[in-house]
Amino acid sequence: MSLKKAKTICKLQGISFNLEVVILCPYCGNKSMRLIIRENTAECYRCNKKQSIDDILEITKSDWSEKHKKYEKLMRFNRGVDY
């Protein structure tokens, strides 16, 4: 179902549209953290952590960078193959 269709259904039923996305929790590692877009909050129903989406974004960027650090360095200094 597209977002447009979901919004139309909500409008016709008189229900406010609220987008929620489930992601991996950066604290417990389970796919149990909900991003509640309209409220700009993220909450995990496993470990009960609650943060703003902005905080979760910064944590996720940091985790990604740490995980890919050696590849990032390799790509930065790789000059390719000389022929």
C-alpha positions in Angstrom: 0.0 0.0 0.0 1.3 3.4 -0.8 1.5 6.3 1.7 -0.9 8.3 -0.4 -3.6 5.5 -0.2 -3.0 5.2 3.5 -3.5 8.9 4.0 -6.6 8.9 1.9 -8.1 6.1 4.0 -7.3 7.9 7.2 -8.8 11.1 5.9 -12.0 9.3 4.8 -12.3 7.6 8.2 -11.6 10.8 10.1 -8.4 9.4 11.6 -5.2 11.4 11.9 -2.3 9.9 9.9 0.7 8.9 12.0 3.7 7.3 10.4 5.7 4.8 12.5 8.7 2.9 11.4 10.3 -0.1 13.3 14.1 -0.1 13.4 16.9 -1.9 15.2 17.4 -0.4 18.7 20.9 0.9 19.1 20.8 0.0 22.8 19.5 -3.6 22.9 20.0 -4.6 19.2 16.5 -5.9 18.7 14.2 -4.8 16.0 11.9 -3.2 18.5 12.4 0.5 18.4 9.5 2.6 16.9 10.2 5.9 15.2 7.1 8.0 15.8 7.6 10.6 13.0 4.9 13.1 14.1 6.2 13.3 17.7 9.9 13.2 16.7 10.4 10.4 19.2 11.8 6.9 19.2 11.0 4.3 21.8 12.0 0.7 22.3 9.4 -1.6 23.7 12.1 -4.2 24.7 14.5 -2.1 26.7 12.2 0.9 27.3 14.7 3.5 26.0 13.1 6.7 24.7 15.0 9.3 22.7 14.4 11.9 20.1 14.8 10.8 16.4 17.6 13.3 16.1 19.5 11.6 18.9 18.9 8.1 17.4 20.2 9.5 14.1 23.4 10.7 15.7 23.9 7.4 17.5 23.3 5.4 14.3 25.7 7.6 12.3 28.4 7.1 14.9 27.8 3.3 15.1 28.0 3.1 11.3 31.1 5.1 11.1 32.8 3.0 13.8 31.8 -0.2 12.0 33.1 0.9 8.7 36.1 2.9 9.9 38.8 0.6 8.3 37.0 0.5 4.9 36.5 4.3 5.0 40.2 4.8 5.5 41.0 2.2 2.7 38.7 4.0 0.3 40.0 7.4 1.1 43.6 6.5 0.4 43.0 4.0 -2.5 44.3 5.4 -5.7 42.9 2.6 -7.9 44.7 0.4 -10.3 47.5 1.8 -12.5 47.6 0.5 -16.0 
